[in-house]
Amino acid sequence: METQLVLLVAFSAYAIIIYALTRKFKVHARYVSVFLVPLSFFTLGYQLRLSGISKSVDLGFFLTDSSYLFVYVLFAFFLLLGQLKYWKK
């Protein structure tokens, strides 16, 4: 129970920081979800990993790994799009 509370507080703190930074740079609110979705998947997956139930632990590993993969693919995709835009000028 204590670990779930700590993870909830950490997720809330990260979400508030991300929201504050995106508001400072006047980013539309729907773009904030791009940052919060992997964070929520990772937090949920980590909670499931700590639960101790074998099927939940497996699902937790899947969610944490998929959140890393999502961020990596998103970064690589936008890097590729940036290069395509740069070389077409």
VMD Tcl script that draws the C-alpha trace (Angstrom):
set ca {
  {0.00 0.00 0.00}
  {2.84 2.40 0.80}
  {4.50 1.77 -2.56}
  {1.26 2.49 -4.41}
  {0.94 5.78 -2.57}
  {4.54 6.70 -3.37}
  {4.01 5.84 -7.05}
  {0.80 7.86 -7.15}
  {2.55 10.87 -5.62}
  {5.47 10.52 -8.04}
  {3.11 10.24 -11.03}
  {1.19 13.29 -9.85}
  {4.38 15.29 -9.38}
  {5.66 14.35 -12.84}
  {2.29 15.14 -14.41}
  {2.18 18.56 -12.73}
  {5.73 19.35 -13.83}
  {5.02 18.28 -17.42}
  {1.79 20.28 -17.47}
  {3.50 23.38 -16.03}
  {6.33 23.22 -18.56}
  {4.00 22.77 -21.49}
  {1.82 25.65 -20.30}
  {4.92 27.84 -20.05}
  {5.72 27.18 -23.70}
  {2.05 27.52 -24.70}
  {1.67 23.94 -25.91}
  {-1.91 22.85 -26.58}
  {-3.39 20.62 -23.87}
  {-3.90 17.64 -26.20}
  {-0.15 17.41 -26.77}
  {0.38 16.92 -23.05}
  {-1.20 13.48 -23.41}
  {1.78 12.42 -25.55}
  {3.88 12.84 -22.43}
  {1.39 11.53 -19.90}
  {0.37 8.29 -21.65}
  {3.80 6.60 -21.40}
  {4.19 7.92 -17.87}
  {0.84 6.46 -16.81}
  {1.62 3.12 -18.50}
  {4.97 2.97 -16.77}
  {3.48 3.83 -13.37}
  {0.69 1.26 -13.73}
  {3.15 -1.36 -14.93}
  {5.48 -0.70 -12.05}
  {2.62 -1.05 -9.57}
  {1.68 -4.38 -11.13}
  {5.30 -5.53 -10.96}
  {5.36 -4.79 -7.24}
  {2.08 -6.61 -6.59}
  {3.70 -10.05 -6.40}
  {0.98 -11.88 -8.31}
  {2.68 -13.70 -11.19}
  {0.20 -12.75 -13.94}
  {0.15 -9.16 -12.74}
  {3.93 -9.07 -12.64}
  {4.06 -10.28 -16.25}
  {1.57 -7.61 -17.31}
  {3.57 -5.03 -15.36}
  {6.75 -5.93 -17.23}
  {4.83 -5.65 -20.51}
  {3.49 -2.20 -19.64}
  {6.83 -0.82 -18.49}
  {8.62 -2.20 -21.54}
  {5.93 -0.93 -23.90}
  {6.13 2.56 -22.39}
  {9.89 2.62 -23.07}
  {9.26 1.34 -26.59}
  {6.55 3.96 -27.19}
  {8.86 6.81 -26.24}
  {11.71 5.38 -28.32}
  {9.55 4.91 -31.42}
  {7.96 8.33 -31.01}
  {11.38 9.99 -30.71}
  {12.77 8.10 -33.72}
  {9.67 8.89 -35.80}
  {9.88 12.62 -35.15}
  {13.62 12.59 -35.72}
  {13.00 11.00 -39.11}
  {10.26 13.51 -39.93}
  {12.56 16.36 -38.97}
  {15.29 15.05 -41.25}
  {12.85 14.65 -44.14}
  {11.61 18.20 -43.67}
  {15.18 19.55 -43.40}
  {16.41 17.86 -46.58}
  {13.39 18.90 -48.65}
  {14.07 22.61 -48.30}
}
mol new
graphics top color blue
foreach p $ca { graphics top sphere $p radius 0.5 }
foreach p [lrange $ca 0 end-1] q [lrange $ca 1 end] { graphics top cylinder $p $q radius 0.2 }
display resetview
